[in-house]
């Protein structure tokens, strides 16, 4: 215990070697903390990108499913294009670059961005059409939906 007290009473200070060693240790700790912070920020950014892509894919499915549930007929379903009749009006979904657009009665709107694939398929059955829609995003996310369109 007396040794510890004497350490604080000593007024000689630190030697150059001790100061350099302490500064080196502090530098290493700061570098490690910065590296950890950069990695955490990177993971957070990737998480945001993944969340945004999932949101866009879900939005695409929501729009298409909503119109399919109200549709009276499906006129065309192919890779990148879906044409259906809703309340007597043609509604067209088209993949333009990485944007899914919806056109109805001359008005056009972008319903989802970051879409790399929009694949629509339709199979006629007695009394209706079974329509499938598959969307993929830039980060590898995929969503699919299947809607029965009753054509009576």
C-alpha positions in Angstrom: 0.0 0.0 0.0 2.8 2.4 0.8 4.3 1.7 -2.6 1.1 2.9 -4.2 1.0 6.1 -2.2 4.6 6.8 -3.0 3.7 6.6 -6.7 1.5 9.6 -6.5 4.0 11.6 -4.3 6.8 11.2 -6.8 7.0 14.4 -8.8 9.5 13.2 -11.4 6.7 12.5 -14.0 6.8 10.1 -16.9 9.8 9.2 -19.0 9.7 9.6 -22.7 9.4 5.8 -23.2 6.4 5.6 -20.9 4.7 8.5 -22.7 5.3 7.1 -26.1 4.1 3.6 -25.0 0.9 5.2 -23.5 0.3 7.2 -26.6 0.7 4.1 -28.8 -1.8 2.1 -26.7 -4.3 5.0 -26.8 -3.8 5.2 -30.6 -4.5 1.4 -31.0 -7.6 1.6 -28.9 -8.9 4.5 -30.9 -8.2 2.7 -34.2 -10.0 -0.4 -33.0 -13.0 1.7 -31.9 -13.1 3.5 -35.2 -12.9 0.2 -37.2 -15.8 -1.2 -35.1 -17.8 2.0 -35.7 -17.3 1.8 -39.4 -18.4 -1.9 -39.5 -21.5 -1.1 -37.4 -22.4 1.8 -39.7 -21.8 -0.5 -42.8 -24.1 -3.2 -41.3 -26.7 -0.5 -40.5 -26.6 0.8 -44.1 -26.9 -2.7 -45.5 -29.9 -3.3 -43.2 -31.5 -0.1 -44.5 -31.0 -1.0 -48.1 -32.5 -4.5 -47.5 -35.4 -3.0 -45.7 -36.0 -0.5 -48.5 -35.9 -3.2 -51.1 -38.3 -5.4 -49.2 -40.7 -2.4 -48.9 -40.5 -1.7 -52.6 -41.2 -5.4 -53.5 -44.1 -5.5 -51.1 -45.5 -2.3 -52.6 -45.3 -3.8 -56.0 -47.2 -6.9 -54.9 -49.8 -4.8 -53.0 -50.6 -2.7 -56.2 -50.8 -5.7 -58.5 -52.8 -7.9 -56.1 -55.2 -5.1 -55.4 -55.9 -4.6 -59.1 -56.1 -8.3 -59.8 -58.7 -8.8 -57.1 -60.8 -6.1 -58.8 -60.1 -7.2 -62.3 -62.7 -8.4 -64.7 -60.3 -9.9 -67.2 -56.6 -10.5 -67.9 -55.6 -9.4 -71.4 -51.9 -10.1 -71.3 -49.4 -11.5 -68.8 -45.7 -11.8 -69.8 -42.2 -11.0 -68.6 -42.3 -7.3 -67.6 -45.9 -6.6 -68.7 -49.4 -7.2 -67.3 -52.5 -5.9 -68.9 -55.9 -6.3 -67.2 -59.3 -4.8 -67.3 -60.5 -3.1 -64.0 -64.0 -1.5 -64.0 -64.0 -1.4 -67.8 -60.7 0.4 -68.0 -57.4 -1.1 -69.2 -54.7 -1.1 -66.5 -51.1 -1.9 -67.6 -48.1 -2.7 -65.4 -44.8 -2.4 -67.1 -41.2 -2.8 -65.9 -39.3 0.3 -67.2 -35.6 -0.1 -66.3 -35.8 -0.7 -62.5 -39.3 1.0 -62.1 -42.6 -0.8 -62.1 -45.1 1.6 -63.6 -48.9 1.5 -63.6 -50.9 3.1 -66.4 -54.7 3.6 -66.3 -56.8 5.8 -68.4 -53.8 7.8 -69.7 -52.3 8.5 -66.3 -49.0 6.8 -65.4 -47.4 6.4 -62.0 -44.4 4.6 -60.7 -45.5 2.2 -58.0 -42.1 0.6 -57.1 -38.4 1.3 -57.7 -35.4 -1.0 -57.6 -37.2 -3.8 -59.3 -35.0 -6.0 -61.6 -37.6 -8.5 -62.6 -41.3 -8.5 -63.0 -42.6 -11.8 -64.4 -46.3 -12.2 -64.9 -48.1 -15.4 -65.9 -51.7 -16.3 -66.5 -53.4 -19.7 -66.8 -57.0 -19.9 -67.9 -59.2 -22.3 -65.9 -62.9 -22.8 -66.0 -64.5 -19.6 -64.6 -61.4 -17.5 -64.4 -57.7 -16.9 -64.7 -55.0 -17.8 -62.3 -52.4 -14.9 -62.4 -48.9 -15.2 -60.9 -46.6 -12.2 -60.3 -43.0 -12.6 -59.3 -40.7 -9.6 -58.5 -37.0 -9.4 -57.8 -34.9 -6.6 -56.4 -31.3 -5.5 -56.9 -30.1 -6.9 -53.6 -31.6 -10.4 -54.3 -34.9 -10.1 -52.6 -37.9 -11.9 -54.2 -41.6 -11.9 -53.7 -44.4 -13.9 -55.4 -48.1 -13.8 -55.4 -50.9 -15.7 -57.0 -54.4 -14.3 -57.5 -57.5 -15.9 -58.9 -59.4 -13.6 -61.3 -63.0 -14.6 -61.6 -64.2 -13.9 -65.2 -67.6 -15.6 -64.8 
